[in-house]
Amino acid sequence: MRQSTISTKAVVSLVFLTAAVIALCTLPGNAAGTPADEAASRAATAKLPPVNDGLPMPGFEVTRGDTAIVITDPQNDFLSPDGVTWGVVGQSITENGTVDNLEALFAVADETGMKVFVSPHYYFEHDHHWHFEGALEKLMHSIGMFDRPHALTLEGFEGSGADWLERYKRYINNGRTVVTSPHKVYGPDSNDLALQLRKAGIDKVILAGMSSNLCTESHMRSLIEAGFEVMVVTDATAGAITEHYDGYAASLTNFRMIASAVDNTENTVASIRTAFRN
C-alpha cells in the first residue's frame, strides 16, 4: 500500500512538471522552446541594439540641423589589411563589417546633406620625443602608426598609414566634411572638434570610427562631458583583440552604459533618412 502511494505521487509530480515545461516552451514569441525571459531580453551586440537589458534607454532622436556624424580615425593604419594594426584589429573589423558600415554612414550623409566631422590621428616627428607614454601610446609610436613629418607638409602622406582609406576619400575630400586638427592620444581634448561642432550649431553626435575602446570611446566620454548628446553606431567601429584582451567587448559595455543610445548602421541610416524626409 505504501509503495502504491509513493508511485502515485511520483506520477502526479511528473505530470505537473511536464505540463509546466510544455506551457513555458509554447508561450508566444518563444521559438524552439526559448525561455520567455531570454527571448524578451538581450544585451547590446555589434549588430543588434539591446532589449530589456535592465538599463534605462534614454533614446536618441536624429533631428535636422543640430545632429552630425563624427568619425574617428578612418585611416589606413586601422582599416586597411596593410595597416600596422591589422593583425590585432582585423578580426573585429571583419566580424562587425566596420569598413562597409563606415562607408554607409558617409554615403547617407552625402545623400542627405547631414554634416560630417572627421577627427584624425597624426603623429609628427616631435611627438616621438615625449618624456612618457601610456602602454598603447608607446606601441603606436614604436610601430610608426599615423606618422607624418610635421603639420605643414603632406610629403609622403598619400597612401601612407596616416592617409584616409581610399574608398572614403570622395566623401572626406568633398569640400563639405570638416576635418579637425588631430587628436594626439585618444580623446578630442587635444583638438578642436568640440569647437567646430559648437560653431556649426551641433548638439547631437552620431559617433563611429576607430578604435572602439580607445579613440571612439574617449571621444564619446569627452563629448558627453562637454554637454553633447551622443549615440554610438556599434557595428561601425571595432577594437583590438589579443590573446588576453578584447578591446571591442570592453568598449561595447561602456557604450551601452554611457551613451544615450547604441544601435547598428542599418537602423541609424534609416533614422537619418527619415529625419531628412520630414
N, C-alpha and C positions, 0 to 999 in steps of 0.2 A: 504493500500500500504506500509506504514512504517513497519507494523507488518510482512509483507511478506519479505521485505528486510532484517530485523533482523534475521528472521528464516533461510533465505538462507545463510547469513553469518555464522550463528551458525553451519549449516550443513557442510559447506565448511571447517570450522575450525576443526570440529570433524573428518572429512575425513583425513585431513592432519596430525592431531595428531595420529590417528590410524595407518596411513601409516608409520609414524616415529617410533612408538613403534615396529611395525612388523619388520621394517628394522633393528632396533637395536638388537632385540631378535634373528634375524636369521643371524647375522654376523658369519663368520667362527670361529670355536673354542669356541662358546658360547653355552654350553649345557643348556637346560632347561631355556633359556632366561636369562642367566647370563650376566650382563653388560660387555661390552668389556674391560673397564679399570680394572674391578675387576678380570676378567679371566686372564688378561695379567700381573698382579702384585700380589705378595704375600710376606708377611713378613716371616722371618725365624721362623720355629717352631721346636719342638724337632725332629719331624720325616721328615721334608721337608726343603730343603735349600730355600733361598729367591729367588724371581723372580721379577725383575724390581721394587725393593722396594725403589728406589730413592737414594740409596747409591752406591758408587763405589764398584766394585768386583775385587780386585787385583788378586784373584786366588791363588792356591797353587798346585804346581806340585810335586808329590811324586817321588823322584829320589833315586836310589840305592846308598848306601854308606854314604850319608850325611843326610838322613831322618830317624828319630827314633820316636817311640811311647813313650810318657811319661804318666804314670798313677799315679794319686794322691789318696792316702788313700783307697786302695782296701781291707778294713779291716772290721771285723765283726761288730764293733760298728756303722758303717754306713749301711752296705749292708745286714746284717742278720736280719731276723724278731726278733731275740733275742737280737739284739744290743740296746744300751741305747738310740739311737736317732730314732729308727724305728717309733715311734709314730708321729714324725714330718716329716721324710723323706720318709716313706714307700709309701705314695700316689704317690709322684713324681717318685720314683724308679719303682714302678709298672706300672704307666702310660707310662713311657719312655722305659720300658724294659731294664733298665740300667744293671742289673746283667748279662743277656744274652748277651747284646751288648759289655760289657767289655770282656766277655769270647771270643766273636768273634774276638776282636782285639788281645787278647793274642794268640788265635789259629792261626790267619793268620800270625802273627809274627813268631810263631813256625814253621809254614809251609814254609815260605819264607826265614827265616833267618834274618828278619828285627830286628834291635836292640830295646830292650825294657828297659826303666828305670822306676823304681818304687820309688816314693817319699813318704815315710810313715810318719805317725804322731804318736809320742810317748810322753807320759808324765811320767817322773821319779819322785821319791819322792821329790827331791829337787825343782822340778818345782812347787810344791804346796806351796812353801814359797815365791813366788813373791810378791812384795810390791803393785803392782797394776795390773789390768786386764781390758780388754775390756768386753763388755756385754757377748759375746758368749764364750770368754776365761773363764770367771767366771762360766758360765753354764757348760762347758766341765770339768772343774776342780771339780765342785761340784757333778757331776754325775759319776766321776771316768772314764771318757772317755779315751780310749787308754792308760790306766795306766800300767806301768811296774815298778818293784822295782828300778832298776838302769840299766845303759847301759851295764854292764859287766855280766849280768845274764839273762837267759831265763826262770828262775824259774816262773812257773805259766803262761807262755806265751801261750802254746799250748791250742787252743780252747778259749782263752780269747777274750775280745773285741778288743784288740790290734793285735790279730793274723789275718792272711790273711783269706779271705773267703775260705772255704775248696776246692771248685771247681777250685780255681785259683792256688792252691799250686803247682800243677805239672808244671805250666808254670813259676811261680816265683822262684821255687826251682830247676830249670833245669840246673843250673850252668852257664847259659849264661845271664840271666836277671840281670841287675845291680840294686841293692837296695842301695839307697843313705843313708846318715845319715839322721836322722829325722828332718823335719821342726817343728818348735815349736809354731808358731802362725798360719799363713795361707800360706805365700809365701815361696819360696826357698831361700830367703835371708839369712836364718839361717842354711842352709845345703849346701852340696857340689854338688848339681845337676848340676849347670852351669859348674863347673869344670869338672865333669865326662862327660858331653856332649861334651865339647870342646876337652878334651883329646881323645875322641872317634871319633873326626872328624865330629861331628854332627852340622849342621847349621839350619836344619829344624825340627820342632817338631809337631807331631800329638798328641794333648792333650785330655785326657779324665780322668774320675775318680770323686771322691767326695771331697767336696760337691761343687756344681756348683758356687754359689756366694761367697764362702769362699776360700777354698784352690785351687780349679780349676781356678777360675778367678784370684786369686792372683798370681798363677804360670804363667798364660797367660801374665799378665801385666809385671811381673818381667822378664820373658824370652824375651819378646819383647823389653823391656828397655835395656836388655843385648845384643841385636843385633841378636836374633834368629828370624826366620820366623815361625809363629805359625798358625796352624788351629785347630779348636775345633770340636770334634765329639759330636753333640748336644744331641743325644739320648743315649750316653754312659756316661752321668753324670745326676745328679738330685740335687734338693735342698729342704730345709725345707719349709713347708707350714704351717703357723699358722693361727689363727683367723684373724689377721690383716696384715700379710705379706706373700708374695710369693717369696721366695729366688730364685727359678728357673726362674721365669719370669724376675726378676731383672737381673740375670746373662745373660739370652739369649739376651737381648738388648745390653749389653756390649760386649758379644762375637761378635755379628754382627758388632758393631761399631769399634772394636779394632783389632780383628784378621784379618789375610789375607783372611781367608775363614772359613765358617761353613758348615758342611754337616752331613748327617746321617751315621750310621755304615755301612749299606749296600753299599752305594756308596764309602765310604772310603776303605772298604775291597776290593772292585773291583779295585780301583785305585792302591792299594798296589800290588795286584796280577798282574795287567798289567805292573807295573814298574819292577817287578822282573822276568817277562817273557822276557822282552826286553834285 
